[in-house]
Amino acid sequence: MGEGYTWETQDRERDTGFAQQAWAKACEFLGDPSYGMVILDEFNIALQQGYYVHVDKILPCLQARPPMQHVVITGRGAPAELMEAADLVTEMKQVKHPFSKGIKAQPGVEF
């Protein structure tokens, strides 16, 4: 939700608190039938790194969403349980990325 990257803050307690707030907001969106699509960008990283949210806690909210509401969850390392529950799973492979040339994340592109 715009709080920056965890590798910049290096404050796990702060980042975990913001992850909790972000998940609470995501649950609001997931419960609202006026949203046809909810995108949880890089959410798999929060799951993988254990920032408050755990796959066992998120599945009920995801499964209770309104009919025909689409959810896109991005990020490496999706838990097996999440992939099993998903209708579609795509694995992408990095071929080339500006970060490898020292170009940092840019507003409007990466965040």
N, C-alpha and C positions, 0 to 999 in steps of 0.2 A: 504493500500500500504506500509505496514511495518513501520508505524509511532508509533506503540505501542498502548497501551490500554488507553482509556479515563480516567479510574479510576486512572491510574498512573500519567497522566499529570495534571489533574484537571485544564485545561486551555481550556475552551469552545471555545474561539475565535480561538485559534491555531487549535484545533481539527476540528472545523467547516471549517476552511480554507483547511485543508488536506482532509476533506470529499468532498469539492467542487472539488479539484484536482482529487481525486479518481473517482468521478462520471464523470468528463470530460474524463478521461482516459477510463473508462468503456464504455462511448458512442462511443469512437473511436473503441474499440473492437467490439461493437455491430453493428457498421456500416461497418465492414470489413468482406466480405464474405469468406475470407481465414480462419477465425476462425469458426470451427464447434461447439465449445462449449465455453461459457463464464461462469465462476464461480464467483459470487459475494458473497464471504464468509462473513457471519455475517452482510450482508447489511440490513437485517430487523432491526437490532439494530440502525443503523444510521437513518432509517426511523422513528422508534418508538421514538427515542430521539430528533428528529427534527434537526439533524445536516445538515442544508442547504437543503438537498434533501427532497422533499415531494412527496408522491405517485402520485399526479396530474402532477408533473413535469417529473417523470420517465416513466410513462406509454407510452407516445408517442414515446420515444426512444426505449423502449422494443418492442412495437408493430411494429415499422418500420424496425426491424432487417431483415437481409437476410433470404430467405426461408430456412428451415431446419437447421437454427442455433439454438442450444439448449442453454438455459440459466438456470443456477442453482443459486438460491438465498437462502442462509441459514440464520439462526438466529431465535430467538424466537419472537413472537408477530407480525407476518406479518399482514399488513393492510388488511382489508376485500376487498378493491378494487383490491389489488394485487392478492389475492387468487381467486377472481372472474375472473380476466383476465388470470390466469395461466391455463395451460393444465393439470398439475399434482400438487397436494398439498399433502405432507406427513407430519404428525405430529409425532415427536419422543418424547419419554418419558425417562427421565434420571432414570436409575435404580441404577447405581453406577458410581462414578467419582473420579479420583485420587485427585482432588482439595479438596474434603471433608476430605482427610487425610493430607492436607497441602502441597501436591505436586503442585508446580506452573507450569504454561504453559511452554511447552518445544518447542524449535526450531525444525521444521520438523514434529511436531505432531499437536500442536494447531496453530502454525503460521509458 
